[in-house]
C-alpha cells in the first residue's frame, strides 16, 4: 500500500479548510441543525467509514463529517492497495474508499462533505461546528482525523511545491518522464514512492539519513533489486535549489559532514506523518507521540463520550486495515457508552 | 476532475488564451485521486461565478503539450488565465473557500 498524499489534499488540516458541498437538508437551514445526534464522526478514512458502518448498523444514524477535499482520506491518493484483506488481486485506493462510503450510506449514515472548524467536547452534549457555521450537537463524537504529511522544514520547500517538490508520486510522477528524481525517507512509503517513480523517471535516488531502512523486508528488497534506484545512506537534504523549479539538492553526509550536490528535476518527500490533532489538542489528552491518548485497547479518550480511532491514535501501525479495525472499536465503544447513558 | 468542458492542445488557444473572460483551467488526469476530490469544488465555482469566469479542464495525459508549456509538475493544478496570460495559480486539491480567496479578484462581480 502506498501511503503518500498530495501536498494539499491530505496536508490540508480539517480545521482550516472550507465547506465545498452542502447537502440539500443543510442548505435549507445553514446555521442550525436542531437534532441532537447520537454520534458525529469527524473524518472519513478507513477508521471514520468503518465506525460509520458499525454505528449505522446499530441504528445510531451517524453523521460523518467527511471533509470537502479530504473525503476518503489518505487512500484517495494511492493506486493499488495490495494488502487490504479480501481483495485477492488488490484494489485501487479510491475505489476501496468509495466502497466503504457506499457501505456506510447503505445502512443510513449521513455523510456530509464539510470541514470541521471547531469542536466543544466537554459536557454531555458535544458540539461540532463546520465551515459554513452549522453547529451539530451530539451525545458522542468519534475523532478520526488521520495524519498529515511531514515536511522537510527547508526554506524553499513551500515555494517550490508543485514545481518539483511533491508529496505524491502517484499524482506527480507522470511529469518526470525520463528525468532524474529523488525520494527522501526510509520507510515503506518512501520505497513505495521510489519504486512507483521508476515507471517514469530515468533514475531515482533514495536519500535516507540513516544507514538502514525502517521499511519492511519485502519493500527493502524491492528497492535493492531495482536497477533504477540508487540509495544514498547517511545523507540529509540541506537545501532545495532552483529558481522557478527544482534543479538540484544540496546534500550533507550525516557521518562525515561532507557536502555534495545532486541534480534532480523533482524531489518527493516521504519522511512520515504527524497525527492531525489541531482540532482537539486543547481538549483531549495527547501522548508523547502527539496522538490522542486512549485507554488501553479501547477508543476511550480523556473525555467521556469522546472516542478516537485510526491514525490519529496510532503512532505505530498506521495501515488501512488497522485504522478500519480501530474504527470498529470506536463504534462498539460508542454503542456501550450510549446504552449505559440510556439505562 | 470537474464536469467542466474539455479543452485540448488543439483548441487551448481559442478556448483559453483568446477568451475575453478570465478562464480557470483545471489540469487533471484519471489516475489522480486529489483531482477527483477537487472536481466538485470547481463545479461549484463554475456555477456560482458563471458571470465572472469560465471553467475548463485539460487532461494532461491526452494533452501533454499544454501541460509541458506551462511547466505543470503537480496535479491538480488550477491556473487562472486572463488576457492570454497566467494570472494566478493554485496547486493541489483545496476547499472552495481557499480557491475563492486565491482567485478572489477575478470572482467578485464587476461593477
Interface residues (C-beta under 8 A of the other chain):
Chain A: X5 X6 X7 X8 X9 X11 X12 X17 X18 X19 X20 X21 X68 X69 X70 X71 X72 X76 X77 X78 X79 X93 X94 X113 X115 X131 X161 X162 X163 X164 X166 X168 X170 X171 X172 X174 X175 X176 X244 X245 X265 X266
Chain B: X29 X31 X32 X33 X34 X35 X36 X37 X38 X40 X41 X44 X60 X61 X67 X71 X72 X73 X74 X75 X76 X77 X89 X91 X92 X93 X94 X95 X96 X97 X98 X100
